[in-house]
């Protein structure tokens, strides 16, 4: 990740002179600027993350190369997207399962062919859909694992689509046999297929997802379009250069802005590098798995983002997420008052 300012701290730590240097940096930058801190002591990382939270900055990336650690943090806050002002609970995420036909090296929930299935199950999905209809849910997102590994994926998606417009996240490699028949029965005006395609050519996509996956995904995209589905393309990238290259590809393919998603690798799950995100960095989106209710889909297998083990009644699960969000806001406000140093 390219930074606006680089700070080489050598072997300094918070107990040996790092703090004054960080304070000096904050006086030189503007809100939203990115600062890269490079040092020889990997142990600085946890303390730097704590410092960032106390000072209202956000640690975005941690990498290690040639025996040196590099941390990138964003100074202050950035303008809030109008999308981030959605009321909590208007978007509902369902992890239908955790097993997958691929083993992506950055999967945020460690899905793979050998991962435990941990299926939500049709009965629970149907109950969630019924109760969600009374709670103001405007969109449902179905993800995994790979949802199309489920024999009853058609019934699962139909239940969700009856409640709200539904997007299913898929690698599009399993649109054959019974699953292809399931696709044909689904309402085109209520279902969007968000298909993962990480690059315009096979090299990068296959590097992360496995040999031959790019070509098979393209076949799936074509099948989905032939059947009349709206297709959204979603890329997971590790650098600004990769993001820009994919944008150019989407422009050339005349993909509409609302049908493209470009996101960075999150330092969660299987990822060895990426953006370090915590609860404080994420606007909550109610996420339900077989294990319970989570703060956000990017950490739907991590204890720090678990809100409650109890899915039902769904109204109580939603209320638990809202209460956790309020507590997070109160915590931030208290820190602002506690650390008023002058």
N, C-alpha and C positions, 0 to 999 in steps of 0.2 A: 504494500500500500504506500503510495507516494505521500510524503508529508510536506507541510508548508515550512516547517522548521525542524532541524535535526540537532539533537543534544547528545554528545558523547560523554558519558559519565565515568568511563573507565571502571575502576573498582569501587567507586563510591556507593554507599548505601544510605538509608535514612538515618543511621546512627553515625555516619561519617561524612556529613556535608552535602548530601543530595538535596535536602529540603530547600535550602536557600537558592540553589540553582533552579529548582522547579518554580519557586516563587518569582524569580527573575524572568523566567520564560513567560509566565502568565502576564507579566507587565508588558511584554513585547508583542503579544499576539492579539488577534481579534476573536470574538465569539465565533465558533464554527471552524476555526483553523485546526489543522492536524499537526500534532507534535510527535516526532519519533525520538524515543529515548533508547540509546544503545549502550550496553554495559557488559562487563565481564562477570557480574555476579547474578546468576539466575534467581537467587533467593529474593531479589528486589521485587519480583513480579507480584506476589500476594500483597506486599505492603503498598506497592504502587496502585494496585486495584483498589485497596481500601482508601488510599489518599484521594483517588479520583472520585470515589463516591462521596467522601466528606466535602470535597471542594466543588462539586457540581460538574465535574468533567466525566467523560465516558471512555473507558478503555475499550478500544475497538479490535486490536489485533496483537497477537503475541507470536513471535517466530524466533527460532534459534538456528544460526548458521555459523559454521567455522568456529564453534566454541563461544560465540557471543550471542547475547539475547537482544531482541529489538521489540519494544513496546510502542504502539501508536495509540495516542489518546486524542479525543476531540475536546477542544476547549469550550467550556460553557455549553449552552443549549443552542440548538438550531431551530429555525422556524418549524412549527408543528404543521404537518400535512393535514388538510381538511379530513382526509380519510381516518386520521388518528383520533378525530373527535366523535367517532361512532359510539353510541351508548354501548356499554359492556353487555354482551348477550345478543346483539343483533346478528353477529356471525358465530356460527356453531361448527366446531370441527369434530369429526368422528374418525378415530383410528379403528377401522374395522378389523385389522389384523396387523401382525408385525413380521410375518414371514414374507419373503420376496424371491423372485426368480433371479434377481441381481444382487451383487454385494458391493455397492458403491462405497468408495473409500472415505467419503465424507458424510455418510448418512447420519442425520442428527439423532436417530433413534436406534441405530445399530441393526437395521433390518438386513436379512440375508436368507439364503435357502435353508440355513441351519438354525435360524433364530426361532425361539418358541413361538407358536402360532398366536397365542393370546388373542383369540377372536372375540369381538364384542358380541357377535351372534345376532341372528335375525330378530329374535323375540325382543331383545333389549333395544335394537335399532328401531323397531316398530313402536315400542313404548316411548322412546326418546322423541321420535317424530311426532307422536300424538301430543305429548306434553309440551313440546317446543312450539306447537301451533298456538298455544295459549300464552306464550311468554315473549312474544314480539320478535322472534327469530326471523330475520329477513333473508339470510343466506345460509346454506349448509355446505360444508366442504367435507368430502369423504376421501380419506387417505389411508396409508399403511406404512410399512409393508406395501404389497401390491394388491389392491382390492380385487383385481380380476383373477387372482388365484382362487377366490371364493366361488364355489359351485353355485351359490345362490346370490351372486352379485346383482343380478337383474332385479330380484325382489328387494334387496337392500336399497338399491338406488331408487326404485319406484316408490318405496316407502318415504324416503327423504324428499323426493321431488313432489310428492303429494302435499307436503307441508310448506316447502319454500324452494325457490330456484336452487339447484344443486350443482356443484362443481366436483368432479371426481379427478383426483390426481393419479396419473398412471404413466407407466413407461411405454404403453401402447404395443407391447410385444406379444400379447396374448389374445388378440382379436381373432380367434379361430374356434371352430367347433361350437360347443354349447355356449361359450362366452360370446361368440359372434351372434348367435341367435338371441342371446339376452340383450345385446345392443339394439337389435332390430325392434324390440318391443318397447323401448324407452321413449318418452316424449321428447322430441327434439327441441321444443320451446322451453323445457324445464331443466335440461341437462347440458352442461358444458364439460368437455373433456380437456383437462389441462395436462398436456403431454410434455414430459421432460426431454429437452433437447439442449445439450450444453454447448454446442458449437456448430459452425456452418459446415465443417468437414469432420471426418471420423476421428482424427487423431486425438484431440482433447477429450471428446465425449467418451471414446473407448478406453482412454487411459484411466478415467475415473470409474467407468461402469462395466468394462469388460469388452473383449474383442468381439466385433460383429454387432454390438448392440446399437450403434448409430444407424446402420443400414436397416435393421429390423424395426427400429423406431420410425424411420421414414416411411416404411411400408405401412405401419400402423396408422400414421397420420393420414396417409392417402386413403386407407380403408374408412377411417372415421369421417373424412370429408365426403367420400363417395356415398356414405349412408346419411348424409345431411346433417351431421353434428357440427355445432360450432366448436372450433378447436382453438385453444389458447396454448401458446408455446412458452415454456418456462425453462430458463437456463440458470444453472448454479455455477458461478464463476469465482475465481480466486484473485483476479487483478482488475484494475480499471481498464487495462488494454484488452483483456478478454471480453469485458462488458461492451466496450466500444466496437470491437470486431463483430460481436453478435448483433448489436444494434444495426450496424451497416447491413448485415445479412438480412435482418428483418425488414429493413427499409427496401432493400432490393426485391424481397419477396412480397412487398406491399402488405405486410401484416399490420393490421390496425393497432393503435396504441392500447386499446382496451383488451387486446388479445395477445399481449406480450408481458412476460414477467422476467425480470433479471434481478437475481439476488446474490448476495455474497455467501460464501461458505461460513457457517457458524461453527465456532469452536465448541462443539457438542458432539456427543455420540462417538462415531468412528473417526471424526476429523482430527488430524494431528496439528493443523494450523487453521486459522480463520479468525472471524470476529468474535471476541469474547463478549458474550451477552449474559446479563443477569436479569432477575425479575424486575429490577429498577429500570432497565433499559427497554422493556417490552410493554407495550400497551396490551392489557389482557384480552385474549380471545378464548372464550370457553372451549376447552378441548377435552373430549371424553375418550378414554380407552377402557379396555377390560379391567385395568388396575385402578381406575378412579377418574377424578376430574383434575385437570391441569390448567395452569395459568396461560400457557401458550403452546401451539403445536411444535415449536422448535425445540422444546425441552420436555416432550411428552413421555419420556422414559427416565427423567431425572428427579430425584427426591426434592431438590430445592424448588422445583416448580409444581410439585404436587400440592393441591389445595385441599382436597378431601377424598377419602376412599369411597364415599357414599354418592352414588349416581342419582338415586331416587329418594324422595321425589325430586324431579328435575328443578322445580322452583327453588328448593333448598340448596341445590348444587350451584345454581346461578347466584343465589344470595350469598353463598360462601365466597365466590369469586369477587363479588362486588365489595364485600366486607374486607377481603384481603387487599383489594385495590385502595380502599379508603385508608386502611392502616399504613400502606406503603406511602400514600400521600402525606399522612400525619407524620410519619417517620422522617420524610424529607424536610418537612416544615420545621420539625424540632431540631434537626441537624443544622439548618440554616440559622436558628436562633442560638444554639449552643456554641457554634464556631464563629460568632461575630467577635472578631479579635480587636476591634478598635471602635 
